[in-house]
Amino acid sequence: MNPISLLQAAAAPTMKDGLLQMVPFLLIFVVFYFVLLAPMRKQQKKTKEMLAQLKKGDRVMTSGGIYGTVAQVEDQIVWVKLADTLKVKMAKSAITSVVNEAEAGKEAVGPA
């Protein structure tokens, strides 16, 4: 055999070698899915359900950190009452959480 044909035979990878080289990349994608994507989807679903169940009288916190009470809920708009005479019109997506009564009590007292 001549040296060129030996180099060509040695350099040609087999199908098994190609699959073994792809295994680490596949493992990275699987770990990426379970560590990042699955929890993110779960959180998005939880937020979407919370916004769908939003009703008048709920104590909420906005993405800006402002606490208020829902005065009116429309399709994609929420009117939030901040004070007795102040209502703010905002996007429903700006509501980050519904505040329960225990958290509302802490908020009214203020920082220690």
MDAnalysis code that builds the backbone (N, CA, C; Angstrom):
import MDAnalysis as mda
import numpy as np

u = mda.Universe.empty(336, n_residues=112, atom_resindex=np.repeat(np.arange(112), 3), trajectory=True)
u.add_TopologyAttr("name", ["N", "CA", "C"] * 112)
u.add_TopologyAttr("resid", np.arange(1, 113))
u.add_TopologyAttr("resname", ["MET", "ASN", "PRO", "ILE", "SER", "LEU", "LEU", "GLN", "ALA", "ALA", "ALA", "ALA", "PRO", "THR", "MET", "LYS", "ASP", "GLY", "LEU", "LEU", "GLN", "MET", "VAL", "PRO", "PHE", "LEU", "LEU", "ILE", "PHE", "VAL", "VAL", "PHE", "TYR", "PHE", "VAL", "LEU", "LEU", "ALA", "PRO", "MET", "ARG", "LYS", "GLN", "GLN", "LYS", "LYS", "THR", "LYS", "GLU", "MET", "LEU", "ALA", "GLN", "LEU", "LYS", "LYS", "GLY", "ASP", "ARG", "VAL", "MET", "THR", "SER", "GLY", "GLY", "ILE", "TYR", "GLY", "THR", "VAL", "ALA", "GLN", "VAL", "GLU", "ASP", "GLN", "ILE", "VAL", "TRP", "VAL", "LYS", "LEU", "ALA", "ASP", "THR", "LEU", "LYS", "VAL", "LYS", "MET", "ALA", "LYS", "SER", "ALA", "ILE", "THR", "SER", "VAL", "VAL", "ASN", "GLU", "ALA", "GLU", "ALA", "GLY", "LYS", "GLU", "ALA", "VAL", "GLY", "PRO", "ALA"])
u.atoms.positions = np.array([
    [0.831, -1.187, 0.000],
    [0.000, 0.000, 0.000],
    [0.872, 1.245, 0.000],
    [0.363, 2.255, -0.645],
    [1.123, 3.500, -0.639],
    [0.711, 4.338, 0.585],
    [1.528, 5.298, 0.995],
    [1.269, 6.077, 2.216],
    [0.007, 6.921, 2.134],
    [-0.384, 7.386, 0.966],
    [-1.576, 8.226, 0.841],
    [-2.835, 7.432, 1.162],
    [-2.926, 6.217, 0.671],
    [-4.115, 5.399, 0.949],
    [-4.177, 5.030, 2.431],
    [-3.047, 4.883, 3.107],
    [-3.041, 4.606, 4.539],
    [-3.565, 5.808, 5.331],
    [-3.182, 7.026, 4.937],
    [-3.658, 8.228, 5.614],
    [-5.156, 8.424, 5.411],
    [-5.647, 8.155, 4.214],
    [-7.076, 8.297, 3.949],
    [-7.876, 7.290, 4.755],
    [-7.386, 6.077, 4.875],
    [-8.091, 5.051, 5.639],
    [-8.085, 5.388, 7.124],
    [-7.000, 5.938, 7.626],
    [-6.909, 6.271, 9.049],
    [-7.748, 7.495, 9.393],
    [-7.892, 8.428, 8.475],
    [-8.600, 9.665, 8.754],
    [-10.111, 9.526, 8.648],
    [-10.625, 8.539, 7.973],
    [-12.061, 8.402, 7.780],
    [-12.714, 7.916, 9.081],
    [-13.546, 8.761, 9.707],
    [-14.212, 8.341, 10.942],
    [-15.349, 7.365, 10.631],
    [-15.613, 6.525, 11.568],
    [-16.716, 5.585, 11.395],
    [-17.987, 6.222, 11.929],
    [-19.108, 5.610, 11.661],
    [-20.391, 6.126, 12.127],
    [-20.449, 6.113, 13.659],
    [-19.858, 5.100, 14.260],
    [-19.855, 4.983, 15.712],
    [-19.081, 6.138, 16.359],
    [-17.955, 6.513, 15.778],
    [-17.174, 7.627, 16.313],
    [-17.950, 8.941, 16.227],
    [-18.654, 9.155, 15.146],
    [-19.438, 10.381, 14.977],
    [-20.542, 10.492, 16.016],
    [-21.207, 9.384, 16.319],
    [-22.264, 9.404, 17.326],
    [-21.704, 9.627, 18.722],
    [-20.562, 9.037, 18.997],
    [-19.948, 9.226, 20.314],
    [-19.513, 10.676, 20.526],
    [-19.135, 11.349, 19.468],
    [-18.741, 12.755, 19.590],
    [-19.954, 13.655, 19.828],
    [-21.137, 13.229, 19.422],
    [-22.343, 14.038, 19.606],
    [-22.961, 13.874, 20.990],
    [-22.631, 12.813, 21.704],
    [-23.232, 12.536, 23.010],
    [-23.028, 13.683, 24.004],
    [-21.836, 14.252, 24.157],
    [-21.691, 15.367, 25.113],
    [-22.585, 16.567, 24.772],
    [-22.748, 16.870, 23.500],
    [-23.609, 17.986, 23.103],
    [-25.067, 17.696, 23.433],
    [-25.486, 16.473, 23.207],
    [-26.856, 16.099, 23.544],
    [-27.087, 16.183, 25.049],
    [-26.109, 15.763, 25.832],
    [-26.234, 15.857, 27.282],
    [-26.319, 17.309, 27.744],
    [-25.565, 18.177, 27.113],
    [-25.615, 19.604, 27.449],
    [-27.003, 20.158, 27.182],
    [-27.619, 19.798, 26.063],
    [-28.955, 20.281, 25.747],
    [-29.996, 19.743, 26.727],
    [-29.862, 18.488, 27.132],
    [-30.805, 17.907, 28.092],
    [-30.692, 18.616, 29.437],
    [-29.478, 18.846, 29.904],
    [-29.273, 19.547, 31.169],
    [-29.786, 20.977, 31.059],
    [-29.515, 21.639, 29.959],
    [-29.992, 23.003, 29.727],
    [-31.509, 23.058, 29.824],
    [-32.193, 22.074, 29.251],
    [-33.650, 22.056, 29.280],
    [-34.152, 21.932, 30.713],
    [-33.628, 20.962, 31.456],
    [-34.144, 20.722, 32.794],
    [-33.721, 21.780, 33.807],
    [-32.613, 22.452, 33.581],
    [-32.158, 23.458, 34.529],
    [-32.755, 24.832, 34.236],
    [-32.908, 25.172, 32.962],
    [-33.367, 26.525, 32.621],
    [-34.769, 26.585, 32.011],
    [-35.000, 25.833, 30.972],
    [-36.247, 25.990, 30.226],
    [-37.481, 25.469, 30.954],
    [-37.417, 24.314, 31.566],
    [-38.584, 23.746, 32.239],
    [-39.048, 24.621, 33.413],
    [-38.169, 25.082, 34.304],
    [-38.638, 25.970, 35.378],
    [-39.188, 27.301, 34.860],
    [-38.595, 27.812, 33.773],
    [-39.075, 29.069, 33.209],
    [-40.494, 28.909, 32.656],
    [-40.756, 27.805, 31.981],
    [-42.110, 27.551, 31.471],
    [-43.104, 27.394, 32.605],
    [-42.690, 26.734, 33.669],
    [-43.563, 26.538, 34.826],
    [-43.924, 27.885, 35.445],
    [-42.949, 28.779, 35.580],
    [-43.190, 30.108, 36.140],
    [-44.103, 30.933, 35.241],
    [-43.905, 30.851, 33.927],
    [-44.768, 31.584, 32.992],
    [-46.204, 31.101, 33.086],
    [-46.399, 29.805, 33.217],
    [-47.736, 29.249, 33.332],
    [-48.402, 29.719, 34.621],
    [-47.648, 29.742, 35.708],
    [-48.161, 30.190, 36.996],
    [-48.566, 31.670, 36.932],
    [-47.743, 32.496, 36.313],
    [-48.038, 33.923, 36.176],
    [-49.276, 34.143, 35.313],
    [-49.384, 33.395, 34.225],
    [-50.543, 33.530, 33.334],
    [-51.835, 33.170, 34.060],
    [-51.804, 32.119, 34.865],
    [-52.982, 31.731, 35.639],
    [-53.337, 32.794, 36.672],
    [-52.320, 33.373, 37.325],
    [-52.557, 34.409, 38.319],
    [-53.219, 35.629, 37.679],
    [-52.749, 36.023, 36.501],
    [-53.332, 37.177, 35.820],
    [-54.751, 36.891, 35.350],
    [-55.032, 35.652, 34.964],
    [-56.378, 35.291, 34.517],
    [-57.375, 35.319, 35.676],
    [-56.916, 35.039, 36.893],
    [-57.798, 34.996, 38.052],
    [-57.876, 36.325, 38.790],
    [-57.245, 37.353, 38.260],
    [-57.237, 38.664, 38.892],
    [-58.653, 39.216, 38.951],
    [-59.039, 39.749, 40.114],
    [-60.394, 40.278, 40.273],
    [-60.375, 41.554, 41.111],
    [-61.480, 42.249, 41.087],
    [-61.612, 43.496, 41.835],
    [-61.425, 43.217, 43.327],
    [-60.640, 44.076, 43.989],
    [-60.408, 43.944, 45.422],
    [-59.118, 43.223, 45.775],
    [-58.447, 42.597, 44.808],
    [-57.183, 41.909, 45.083],
    [-56.088, 42.924, 45.389],
    [-55.286, 42.625, 46.400],
    [-54.105, 43.439, 46.689],
    [-52.990, 42.923, 45.790],
    [-52.342, 43.814, 45.050],
    [-51.333, 43.408, 44.080],
    [-50.065, 44.231, 44.241],
    [-48.982, 43.694, 43.677],
    [-47.731, 44.431, 43.581],
    [-47.374, 44.516, 42.105],
    [-46.985, 45.692, 41.652],
    [-46.630, 45.891, 40.250],
    [-45.145, 45.613, 40.036],
    [-44.751, 45.589, 38.778],
    [-43.340, 45.351, 38.456],
    [-42.451, 46.489, 38.942],
    [-43.029, 47.634, 39.213],
    [-42.276, 48.761, 39.748],
    [-42.178, 48.752, 41.271],
    [-42.798, 47.744, 41.914],
    [-42.745, 47.645, 43.364],
    [-43.836, 48.428, 44.069],
    [-44.843, 48.868, 43.337],
    [-45.933, 49.648, 43.922],
    [-47.059, 48.706, 44.333],
    [-47.542, 48.869, 45.568],
    [-48.658, 48.077, 46.060],
    [-49.948, 48.843, 45.840],
    [-50.999, 48.122, 45.513],
    [-52.298, 48.742, 45.315],
    [-53.399, 47.700, 45.341],
    [-54.618, 48.177, 45.118],
    [-55.788, 47.309, 45.100],
    [-56.434, 47.399, 43.724],
    [-56.808, 46.260, 43.181],
    [-57.434, 46.239, 41.855],
    [-58.817, 46.864, 41.964],
    [-59.063, 47.894, 41.144],
    [-60.352, 48.568, 41.132],
    [-61.230, 48.059, 39.996],
    [-60.598, 47.700, 38.874],
    [-61.357, 47.241, 37.709],
    [-60.423, 46.424, 36.823],
    [-60.966, 45.334, 36.252],
    [-60.181, 44.482, 35.372],
    [-60.851, 44.476, 34.005],
    [-60.089, 44.817, 32.985],
    [-60.554, 44.739, 31.608],
    [-59.761, 43.637, 30.914],
    [-59.819, 43.587, 29.595],
    [-59.161, 42.507, 28.866],
    [-57.665, 42.462, 29.139],
    [-56.930, 43.478, 28.760],
    [-55.484, 43.536, 28.974],
    [-55.078, 44.714, 29.849],
    [-56.064, 45.371, 30.464],
    [-55.804, 46.562, 31.274],
    [-56.384, 46.366, 32.668],
    [-55.658, 46.871, 33.661],
    [-56.109, 46.806, 35.049],
    [-56.048, 48.215, 35.628],
    [-57.104, 48.604, 36.317],
    [-57.103, 49.869, 37.044],
    [-56.730, 49.541, 38.482],
    [-55.623, 50.119, 38.957],
    [-55.134, 49.850, 40.306],
    [-55.324, 51.097, 41.152],
    [-55.971, 50.899, 42.294],
    [-56.219, 51.996, 43.228],
    [-55.041, 52.086, 44.183],
    [-54.335, 53.218, 44.156],
    [-53.165, 53.423, 45.000],
    [-53.510, 54.190, 46.272],
    [-54.479, 55.083, 46.176],
    [-54.940, 55.858, 47.319],
    [-56.453, 56.030, 47.157],
    [-57.076, 56.701, 48.100],
    [-58.531, 56.854, 48.047],
    [-59.008, 57.529, 46.768],
    [-58.252, 58.483, 46.273],
    [-58.683, 59.229, 45.096],
    [-57.788, 59.023, 43.885],
    [-56.894, 58.045, 43.945],
    [-55.939, 57.848, 42.860],
    [-56.049, 56.444, 42.279],
    [-56.459, 56.385, 41.007],
    [-56.500, 55.121, 40.280],
    [-55.554, 55.232, 39.087],
    [-54.796, 54.161, 38.848],
    [-53.818, 54.151, 37.771],
    [-54.202, 53.055, 36.783],
    [-54.199, 53.424, 35.499],
    [-54.476, 52.462, 34.434],
    [-53.146, 51.853, 34.010],
    [-53.051, 50.517, 34.046],
    [-51.793, 49.868, 33.666],
    [-52.062, 48.562, 32.945],
    [-51.038, 48.109, 32.259],
    [-51.131, 46.833, 31.549],
    [-51.227, 45.708, 32.570],
    [-52.019, 44.706, 32.225],
    [-52.189, 43.563, 33.115],
    [-50.854, 42.853, 33.368],
    [-49.995, 42.881, 32.375],
    [-48.700, 42.207, 32.506],
    [-47.771, 42.909, 33.501],
    [-48.110, 44.122, 33.936],
    [-47.293, 44.840, 34.913],
    [-47.538, 44.352, 36.333],
    [-48.576, 43.547, 36.529],
    [-48.851, 42.977, 37.843],
    [-47.948, 41.762, 38.020],
    [-47.112, 41.787, 39.059],
    [-46.185, 40.670, 39.265],
    [-46.696, 39.659, 40.274],
    [-47.491, 40.105, 41.245],
    [-47.999, 39.151, 42.221],
    [-49.235, 39.687, 42.918],
    [-50.018, 38.748, 43.421],
    [-51.144, 39.076, 44.281],
    [-50.636, 38.920, 45.702],
    [-50.838, 39.949, 46.509],
    [-50.295, 39.979, 47.865],
    [-51.341, 39.435, 48.829],
    [-50.933, 38.493, 49.679],
    [-51.879, 37.968, 50.669],
    [-51.953, 38.907, 51.864],
    [-52.856, 38.629, 52.784],
    [-53.103, 39.543, 53.906],
    [-51.889, 39.685, 54.831],
    [-51.114, 38.627, 55.043],
    [-49.943, 38.705, 55.930],
    [-48.902, 39.658, 55.359],
    [-48.669, 39.567, 54.039],
    [-47.712, 40.472, 53.402],
    [-48.234, 41.894, 53.400],
    [-49.552, 42.064, 53.233],
    [-50.135, 43.402, 53.232],
    [-49.968, 44.066, 54.593],
    [-50.052, 43.287, 55.669],
    [-49.852, 43.823, 57.012],
    [-48.431, 44.306, 57.212],
    [-47.460, 43.563, 56.732],
    [-46.052, 43.959, 56.839],
    [-45.790, 45.233, 56.041],
    [-46.442, 45.319, 54.877],
    [-46.250, 46.473, 53.991],
    [-46.782, 47.742, 54.667],
    [-47.923, 47.638, 55.399],
    [-48.525, 48.809, 56.008],
    [-47.661, 49.335, 57.164],
    [-46.974, 48.453, 57.863],
    [-46.131, 48.849, 58.986],
    [-44.894, 49.588, 58.501],
    [-44.331, 49.149, 57.385],
    [-43.155, 49.790, 56.840],
    [-41.879, 49.128, 57.314],
    [-40.744, 49.639, 56.884],
    [-39.465, 49.028, 57.277],
    [-39.174, 49.255, 58.745],
    [-38.448, 48.308, 59.320],
    [-38.132, 48.397, 60.753],
    [-36.914, 49.245, 61.003],
])
